[in-house]
Amino acid sequence: MKNETLFYCYQCPSSGYYTINGYKYFCGEDFRTEKRYREYLACGFNMVQARGENSYKGEGWEGSNCQRVFIEALKAGCDKILVTDGRFDHWIRDERDLVGEGKLFADERELDKAVAECIAPYCNQKGFYGIQLFDEPIYDQFPAYGQLMRSIKRLLPNVYIQANLLPMTARESLLQPQKMRAQDIATDKMATETLSRTEIYKKYVEDFQAITGADNIHFDEYPFRREYIISGNTLPNYQLVARICQEKGLEFRAVLQSFANIWNGTEHNRRMTESDMYWQTNFAMGFGVRDYSFYTYMAKPDFDNKNGAMVELDGGAFINLDGSQTALYGYTKRIIAEMKNFLPIMKQYAYCSSHIVTEAGKTYEDYDWTKFAYENEPCPLEVSVDKGVALVTKQTNTSGELYMFENIGNVRDELFDGIPPMKLRVALPSGGKTFYFRGEAMEVSADENGVYSFDLKVGDAIFAEIKSTK
């Protein structure tokens, strides 16, 4: 079992080839080198993905792109490499159900034999850490997903399996079964029920875990859209998954946004600011996320915008197309270092609850990005803000509590209107108190009424650890 919190990126250092409208180009450098992996690790990442052009598809291991990733990443000092096997992706995507009469494999024994043959070239390689399965499975792919996950676990009991689910913002048709199969989903009443998007997504996540037996829930949700719009799905997505993980004893993993793109010829996700990255990382920590991946390190090397395709923008991720670093690389490097400094404290606690606090005269329904909250119980603490909206989360252990107070406002107000930081005031329970800001303990004194005050810019958060006096 792993004991280290993982930080890693999609689209790791690339081959340097890219296409624009069908024409192929070369940057002049293959970035899959020891030097470039050292740069990747220097940002704070500790696992490398071999996916996309570097996935393994059953070709000879010697001289393969996947082997190259192992060789160069190991030279750079990375001993955790996550392999995508294109054959597994094909089975999940196209077969949907792998075992049984008329299926690809007659029984689990036959499946295990095929899986063992697939993983043989890389599973014993130095640095092999895990397998990344098909990204964002739709509901009907769960049977194949579960069969494959269980087979891998039978062969490699301690292997790390990355299974990234669709976010709540996905089309509802992808989150529901397209046709009922009683042998797989015996109690499903979806055909006769009308469910809300939240209920549909809850069923999608819970059924995935029930069908596959996964010990974690992993999803990607990108909050920062065009024109400084914040997605209304981000809060309920985190709240719902955090609650499921709490109730079922699962680990919570998430993919954070680190890219900009256009879709159908117009901007879809904007370039991110430093405040945006703090907004996301604090948000995720408050909900008890334990593994942090980022989409993406470099833009996908395909800039063809045909038939409404999504195109990632050069310069919108950590590394530019020419290999130079963006500002995002610099401040994320600092933020990850701060997170790692705080992890020994945070990992002692488990998620309990989340609450929205707004300025006087407003409620959570007055903000586009909080009005669809999955849970909206009043905050148990006496908390007030002079402007905007804050997120309060509570995590607990047997000896105390860990609260987070985050300004989850819109950075647009600071950038364009010069809005000053939020003033947050809170009365905390009795007990020994330690406050943390950006990974460091800080001195904070209460006023004569026992109230603590904080000035929080958008994305900033204060963590308050309260040790029980019992």
C-alpha positions in Angstrom: 0.0 0.0 0.0 1.2 3.5 -0.8 2.0 5.8 2.1 3.1 8.9 0.0 0.7 11.5 -1.3 1.1 11.7 -5.0 1.4 14.8 -7.2 1.6 14.2 -10.9 0.5 15.6 -14.3 -1.2 14.4 -17.4 0.7 15.0 -20.7 4.2 14.7 -19.3 7.2 15.9 -21.3 6.4 15.1 -24.9 8.3 13.9 -28.0 8.3 17.5 -29.3 6.0 16.6 -32.3 2.7 18.4 -32.8 0.1 18.9 -35.5 -1.8 22.0 -36.7 -4.7 21.4 -39.0 -3.2 18.2 -40.2 0.3 19.4 -40.7 3.0 17.8 -38.5 5.8 19.9 -36.9 8.7 19.3 -34.6 9.8 21.7 -31.9 13.4 20.7 -32.4 13.7 18.9 -29.0 12.4 15.6 -27.7 11.4 16.5 -24.1 11.5 12.9 -22.9 14.9 13.3 -21.4 16.5 13.1 -17.9 16.9 16.9 -17.9 13.3 17.5 -18.6 12.1 14.9 -16.1 14.3 16.6 -13.5 12.5 19.8 -14.3 9.1 18.0 -13.9 10.2 16.6 -10.6 11.5 20.0 -9.5 8.0 21.4 -9.7 7.0 19.0 -6.9 5.6 16.1 -8.9 6.6 12.6 -7.7 5.0 10.3 -10.3 5.3 10.2 -14.1 2.6 8.9 -16.4 3.5 6.9 -19.5 0.3 7.6 -21.5 -0.8 9.0 -24.9 2.2 8.7 -27.3 4.1 6.8 -24.5 1.4 4.3 -23.6 2.2 0.6 -24.2 0.2 -1.3 -26.8 2.0 -4.6 -26.9 4.8 -3.7 -29.3 8.3 -5.0 -28.4 9.4 -3.5 -25.1 13.0 -2.7 -26.3 13.0 0.6 -28.0 9.4 1.4 -27.2 8.3 4.9 -26.2 7.1 3.4 -22.8 10.6 2.0 -22.1 12.1 5.4 -22.9 10.0 7.0 -20.2 11.2 4.4 -17.7 14.9 4.9 -18.7 14.9 8.7 -18.6 12.5 9.2 -15.6 14.6 6.8 -13.5 17.8 8.7 -14.4 16.1 11.8 -13.2 15.2 10.2 -9.9 11.5 9.3 -10.3 10.8 5.8 -9.0 7.0 5.9 -9.6 5.8 5.4 -13.2 2.2 4.9 -14.1 1.6 2.9 -17.3 -1.3 3.2 -19.7 -1.8 -0.1 -21.6 -3.7 0.6 -24.8 -5.1 -3.0 -24.9 -6.8 -2.5 -21.6 -8.3 0.7 -22.8 -9.6 -1.1 -25.9 -11.2 -3.9 -23.8 -13.1 -1.4 -21.6 -14.1 1.0 -24.4 -15.2 -1.6 -27.0 -16.1 -4.7 -25.1 -17.8 -3.2 -22.0 -18.2 -6.7 -20.5 -15.2 -9.1 -20.7 -16.1 -12.4 -19.1 -18.8 -15.0 -19.9 -20.4 -16.9 -22.7 -19.9 -15.1 -26.0 -17.5 -12.6 -24.4 -13.9 -11.9 -25.0 -12.9 -14.3 -22.2 -14.7 -17.4 -21.1 -13.9 -17.0 -17.4 -11.7 -15.1 -15.0 -8.9 -17.6 -15.3 -8.7 -16.9 -19.1 -8.8 -13.1 -18.4 -6.0 -13.3 -15.8 -3.8 -15.2 -18.3 -4.3 -12.5 -20.9 -3.7 -9.7 -18.4 -0.5 -11.4 -17.2 0.8 -11.5 -20.7 0.0 -7.8 -21.3 1.8 -6.6 -18.1 4.8 -9.0 -18.3 7.1 -6.5 -20.2 6.7 -3.7 -17.7 5.4 -4.9 -14.4 8.8 -6.0 -13.1 10.7 -3.0 -14.5 12.4 -0.8 -11.9 10.2 2.2 -11.3 6.9 0.5 -12.2 4.3 1.8 -9.8 0.9 1.3 -11.3 -1.6 1.2 -14.2 -3.8 3.9 -15.5 -7.0 2.5 -16.8 -9.4 3.9 -19.4 -10.0 7.6 -18.6 -13.6 8.8 -17.7 -15.6 5.6 -18.2 -19.2 5.8 -19.0 -21.7 3.9 -17.0 -22.0 0.9 -19.4 -18.3 0.3 -19.2 -18.3 -0.4 -15.4 -18.6 -4.2 -15.8 -15.5 -4.5 -17.9 -13.8 -1.9 -15.7 -14.5 -4.0 -12.6 -13.5 -7.3 -14.2 -10.2 -5.8 -15.3 -9.4 -4.1 -12.0 -10.0 -7.3 -10.1 -7.8 -9.3 -12.5 -5.0 -6.8 -12.1 -5.3 -6.9 -8.3 -5.2 -10.7 -8.3 -1.9 -10.6 -10.2 -0.5 -7.5 -8.6 -2.1 -7.1 -5.2 -0.3 -4.0 -4.2 -0.3 -2.1 -7.5 -1.6 1.4 -7.7 -4.6 1.6 -10.1 -5.7 5.0 -11.4 -9.3 5.1 -12.4 -10.4 8.6 -13.2 -14.2 9.1 -13.4 -16.3 11.6 -15.3 -17.2 14.8 -13.4 -20.7 15.9 -12.6 -20.6 18.3 -15.6 -20.6 15.4 -18.1 -23.6 14.7 -20.3 -26.3 12.8 -18.3 -26.5 10.2 -21.1 -22.9 9.1 -20.2 -23.6 8.9 -16.5 -26.6 6.5 -16.9 -27.0 2.9 -18.3 -28.0 3.0 -22.0 -29.8 -0.3 -21.7 -30.6 -2.4 -18.7 -28.7 -5.6 -18.0 -30.3 -7.4 -15.1 -27.3 -9.6 -14.5 -25.1 -6.6 -13.9 -27.4 -4.0 -12.3 -30.2 -6.0 -10.7 -31.8 -3.3 -8.7 -31.5 -0.4 -11.1 -34.7 1.6 -11.6 -33.2 4.2 -13.8 -35.6 3.4 -16.7 -38.6 4.4 -14.7 -37.2 7.1 -12.5 -36.7 10.8 -13.2 -33.6 11.8 -11.3 -31.9 15.2 -10.8 -28.3 15.6 -12.2 -27.0 15.3 -8.6 -28.9 12.1 -8.1 -27.7 10.7 -11.4 -24.1 11.5 -10.6 -24.4 10.1 -7.1 -25.7 6.8 -8.6 -22.9 6.9 -11.2 -20.2 7.1 -8.5 -21.8 4.7 -6.0 -22.4 2.1 -8.7 -18.9 2.4 -10.0 -17.5 1.6 -6.6 -20.0 -1.2 -6.0 -19.4 -2.9 -9.4 -15.6 -2.5 -9.4 -14.8 -2.7 -5.7 -12.5 0.3 -6.0 -10.9 1.6 -2.7 -10.9 5.2 -3.9 -12.9 7.7 -5.9 -11.0 9.8 -8.5 -12.5 12.4 -10.7 -11.5 15.5 -12.7 -13.5 18.8 -12.3 -12.3 22.1 -13.7 -13.8 25.2 -12.2 -12.4 28.1 -14.2 -14.2 28.8 -17.4 -14.2 31.6 -19.9 -14.8 35.2 -18.9 -14.1 34.4 -15.2 -17.0 32.1 -14.9 -16.7 29.5 -12.1 -18.4 26.2 -12.7 -21.5 25.6 -10.6 -20.7 21.8 -10.6 -17.4 22.1 -8.7 -18.8 22.5 -5.2 -21.5 19.8 -5.4 -19.1 17.5 -7.1 -16.6 17.7 -4.3 -19.2 17.7 -1.6 -20.9 14.6 -3.0 -17.7 12.6 -3.5 -16.3 13.6 -0.2 -19.4 12.4 1.5 -19.4 9.1 -0.3 -15.7 8.6 0.5 -16.4 9.3 4.2 -19.4 6.9 4.4 -17.6 4.1 2.6 -14.1 4.5 3.9 -12.6 5.4 0.5 -9.6 7.5 -0.4 -10.5 10.7 -2.3 -8.3 11.6 -5.3 -8.8 14.5 -7.7 -7.5 16.1 -10.9 -7.0 19.8 -10.7 -7.1 22.3 -13.6 -3.8 23.5 -15.1 -4.7 24.3 -18.7 -6.6 26.6 -21.0 -8.5 25.6 -24.1 -10.9 26.5 -26.8 -14.0 24.5 -27.8 -16.0 25.0 -31.0 -13.8 27.9 -31.9 -14.3 29.9 -28.7 -12.5 30.0 -25.3 -13.8 27.4 -22.9 -11.4 27.2 -20.0 -9.3 30.3 -19.4 -5.7 30.7 -18.4 -5.3 30.4 -14.6 -3.9 32.9 -12.1 -2.0 32.2 -9.0 -5.1 32.8 -7.0 -6.9 30.2 -9.0 -4.4 27.6 -8.1 -4.6 28.4 -4.4 -8.4 28.3 -4.8 -8.2 24.8 -6.1 -5.6 23.3 -3.9 -7.0 24.7 -0.7 -10.5 23.6 -1.8 -9.2 20.1 -2.4 -7.3 19.8 0.8 -10.4 21.0 2.7 -12.4 18.1 1.3 -9.8 15.6 2.3 -8.3 14.8 -1.1 -5.2 12.6 -0.7 -3.7 12.4 -4.3 -3.4 15.4 -6.5 -3.0 15.2 -10.3 -3.1 18.1 -12.7 -4.4 18.4 -16.2 -2.1 19.2 -17.9 1.8 19.6 -17.9 2.1 20.5 -21.6 -0.7 21.0 -24.1 -1.8 18.0 -26.1 0.3 18.1 -29.3 -2.8 18.3 -31.5 -4.0 21.7 -32.5 -6.6 20.6 -35.0 -9.9 22.3 -34.4 -12.2 20.3 -36.7 -15.8 19.3 -36.1 -16.0 21.2 -32.8 -12.9 19.6 -31.3 -11.4 20.8 -28.1 -7.9 22.4 -28.5 -5.6 23.1 -25.6 -3.8 26.4 -25.9 -0.1 26.6 -26.0 1.1 28.6 -23.0 -1.9 27.6 -20.9 -0.2 24.7 -19.0 3.0 24.4 -17.0 5.4 24.2 -20.0 5.1 26.0 -23.4 5.3 24.2 -26.7 8.9 25.4 -27.1 9.8 23.9 -23.7 10.0 27.1 -21.7 8.2 27.5 -18.3 5.1 29.5 -17.8 4.3 31.5 -14.7 2.0 28.7 -13.7 5.0 26.4 -13.3 6.7 28.9 -10.9 3.8 29.5 -8.5 2.6 25.9 -8.5 6.1 24.8 -7.6 5.8 27.0 -4.5 2.3 25.9 -3.7 3.1 22.2 -3.9 6.0 22.7 -1.5 3.7 24.5 0.9 1.2 21.6 0.6 3.8 19.0 1.3 4.9 21.0 4.3 1.3 20.8 5.7 0.6 17.2 4.7 1.9 15.7 8.0 -0.8 17.7 9.8 -3.6 17.3 7.3 -3.3 13.5 6.8 -4.1 13.0 10.5 -7.7 14.0 9.9 -10.7 12.7 8.0 -13.3 14.8 6.2 -16.5 15.5 8.2 -18.6 18.4 6.7 -18.6 21.5 4.6 -20.5 24.7 4.9 -21.0 28.0 2.9 -20.8 31.3 4.6 -21.9 34.5 2.8 -21.9 38.2 3.5 -25.0 39.6 5.3 -28.1 39.7 3.2 -27.1 36.9 0.8 -27.2 33.1 0.8 -25.3 30.4 -1.1 -28.0 30.6 -3.8 -26.9 34.1 -4.8 -23.6 32.9 -6.3 -23.5 30.9 -9.5 -20.8 28.6 -8.3 -22.4 27.7 -4.9 -26.2 27.8 -5.7 -26.2 24.1 -6.6 -24.6 23.0 -3.3 -25.2 19.3 -2.5 -25.2 20.0 1.2 -26.1 23.4 2.7 -26.4 22.9 6.4 -25.7 26.1 8.5 -22.1 26.3 9.7 -21.8 25.1 13.3 -19.3 27.8 14.1 -20.0 31.5 14.5 -18.5 32.7 11.2 -19.0 35.9 9.3 -17.5 37.5 6.2 -17.8 41.2 5.3 -18.1 40.5 1.6 -18.3 37.5 -0.8 -18.6 33.9 0.0 -16.4 31.5 2.0 -16.1 27.7 2.3 -15.7 26.2 5.7 -14.8 22.5 6.0 -14.4 20.4 9.1 -12.1 17.3 9.4 -11.8 15.3 12.6 -9.7 12.6 14.4 -9.9 11.1 17.9 -8.0 14.0 19.5 -9.3 17.1 17.7 -10.6 19.0 14.7 -9.1 20.7 11.7 -11.2 23.5 10.2 -10.5 25.3 6.9 -11.7 28.8 6.1 -11.3 29.7 2.4 -12.3 32.7 0.4 -13.9 31.1 -2.7 -14.8 34.3 -4.3 -14.1 35.2 -8.0 -10.6 36.5 -8.7 -12.2 38.8 -11.3 -13.3 41.1 -8.5 -9.8 41.6 -7.3 -8.2 41.9 -10.8 -10.7 44.3 -12.4 -12.4 46.1 -9.5 -9.7 46.2 -6.9 -11.9 44.6 -4.3 -9.8 44.3 -1.0 -9.4 41.0 0.8 -12.3 39.4 2.6 -12.5 39.9 6.4 -13.4 36.6 8.0 -14.3 36.4 11.7 -14.8 33.2 13.6 -15.3 32.1 17.2 -13.7 28.7 17.7 -14.3 25.9 20.2 -12.1 25.6 23.3 -8.9 23.6 23.0 -5.3 24.1 22.0 -5.2 26.0 18.7 -2.6 26.1 15.9 -3.2 28.1 12.8 -1.7 27.4 9.4 -1.4 29.6 6.3 0.3 28.4 3.1 1.8 25.4 4.9 3.3 27.3 7.8 2.2 27.7 11.4 1.3 31.3 12.3 0.6 33.3 15.4 -3.0 34.5 15.7 -4.6 36.2 18.7 -8.3 36.5 19.5 -9.9 39.8 20.4 -11.5 40.5 23.8 -14.6 38.5 22.7 -12.6 35.4 21.7 -13.1 36.1 18.0 -10.3 35.5 15.5 -10.1 37.7 12.4 -8.4 37.0 9.1 -7.9 38.9 5.8 -8.2 36.5 2.9 -7.6 37.2 -0.7 -9.5 35.1 -3.2 -8.1 31.5 -3.0 -6.5 32.0 0.4 -7.3 29.7 3.3 -6.6 29.5 7.0 -6.5 26.0 8.6 -7.2 25.9 12.3 -6.2 22.8 14.3 -8.0 22.4 17.6 -6.7 19.8 20.0 -9.2 18.4 22.5 -8.7 19.4 26.1 -10.1 16.0 27.4 
